[in-house]
Amino acid sequence: MELLVAVILVGLPLAWLVAFAAYAYVDAPKNGMRPKRWAAIAFCVPLFGFFAYLFERAERDYDPEDDPYAQGATFEVHESRRGEELLDPGGDAGRGETGDDGDTDDGDEWNDPAGVDL
């Protein structure tokens, strides 16, 4: 019974790591990646290394035809946001020259109730 428990607790996860590393090793050359490096990453960094390989592999085949912003398409604003005031690139459109917001709440940034000073 102890052998079965050891196989389940150690053997199964180890088999999954070997399978992830083998898949990365076989698949990496097809995508122009280094097979030994990605097999080692997939084996030594459990689960995260394999997902890192999958995500990195997906990014290798960029097609500008699929990217709507590669052809110089403009950024479109949703209809519900069309009338709003635009922010400056720094994000400080409502600030005065001194840098304050012009609020009259005597500098209480969090609007705490009276008597609460944290």
C-alpha atoms as one frame of an Amber mdcrd trajectory, in Angstrom:
protein
   0.000   0.000   0.000   2.874   2.392   0.753   4.320   1.828  -2.702   1.020
   2.806  -4.306   0.882   6.008  -2.257   4.485   6.824  -3.187   3.747   6.267
  -6.861   0.696   8.509  -6.690   2.361  11.283  -4.686   5.748  11.296  -6.407
   5.473   9.373  -9.643   2.429  11.054 -11.141   3.639  14.656 -10.730   7.076
  13.646 -11.958   5.515  11.967 -14.993   3.575  15.153 -15.756   6.761  17.232
 -15.536   8.563  14.839 -17.868   5.618  14.972 -20.291   5.602  18.796 -20.239
   9.359  18.875 -20.846   9.106  16.315 -23.652   6.362  18.291 -25.364   8.394
  21.499 -25.118  11.489  19.694 -26.438   9.642  18.265 -29.454   7.591  21.371
 -30.224  10.230  24.091 -29.721  12.188  23.538 -32.976   8.961  23.824 -34.979
   8.556  27.353 -33.628  12.185  28.425 -33.964  12.959  28.125 -30.254  15.748
  26.322 -28.373  14.463  22.877 -27.364  16.917  22.122 -24.530  16.331  25.455
 -22.840  12.534  25.207 -22.923  12.542  21.565 -21.849  14.684  22.496 -18.840
  12.416  25.427 -17.981   9.288  23.293 -18.329  10.795  20.615 -16.077  12.523
  22.746 -13.437   9.754  25.318 -12.968   6.676  23.158 -12.375   3.582  24.102
 -14.356   4.522  27.782 -14.679   7.465  26.939 -16.931   5.248  24.960 -19.279
   2.666  27.740 -19.464   5.468  30.250 -20.045   6.568  28.122 -22.991   3.034
  28.002 -24.387   2.564  31.762 -24.092   5.991  32.513 -25.521   5.358  30.149
 -28.413   2.090  31.904 -29.207   3.859  35.277 -29.407   6.411  34.127 -31.964
   4.050  34.174 -34.940   2.912  37.793 -35.150   0.847  38.578 -38.224   0.279
  42.299 -38.890  -2.794  41.429 -40.945  -4.539  40.265 -37.753  -3.581  43.378
 -35.773  -6.101  46.211 -36.260  -3.615  48.824 -34.964  -0.700  47.823 -37.203
  -2.244  49.443 -40.271  -2.582  52.841 -38.586  -6.174  52.375 -37.466  -7.367
  55.037 -35.077  -8.320  54.462 -31.492 -12.103  54.494 -31.271 -13.995  55.760
 -28.245 -17.152  54.025 -27.057 -20.402  55.919 -27.657 -21.091  56.300 -23.941
 -17.742  58.119 -23.464 -17.841  60.511 -26.440 -18.839  63.691 -24.589 -16.354
  63.401 -21.733 -13.510  65.828 -21.190 -10.190  64.459 -22.433  -7.200  64.177
 -20.127  -3.771  65.504 -20.935  -1.058  62.898 -21.519   0.051  63.403 -17.900
  -3.495  62.875 -16.647  -3.708  66.225 -14.878  -6.372  68.084 -16.868  -8.252
  69.278 -13.767  -5.204  70.590 -11.890  -4.256  74.217 -11.697  -0.807  75.719
 -12.155   0.068  75.042  -8.516  -0.682  71.353  -8.888  -3.691  71.139  -6.599
  -7.110  69.893  -7.642  -8.961  72.975  -6.523 -10.932  70.982  -3.954 -12.193
  72.801  -0.883 -11.996  69.877   1.525  -8.870  71.335   3.206  -6.568  68.652
   1.825  -8.485  65.641   3.135  -7.683  63.253   0.334  -9.769  60.339   1.562
 -12.869  62.222   2.768 -12.696  60.697   6.236 -15.595  61.425   8.605 -15.112
  64.047  11.297 -12.958  62.830  14.170 -11.169  60.142  12.167  -7.553  61.021
  11.462  -5.540  58.097  10.179
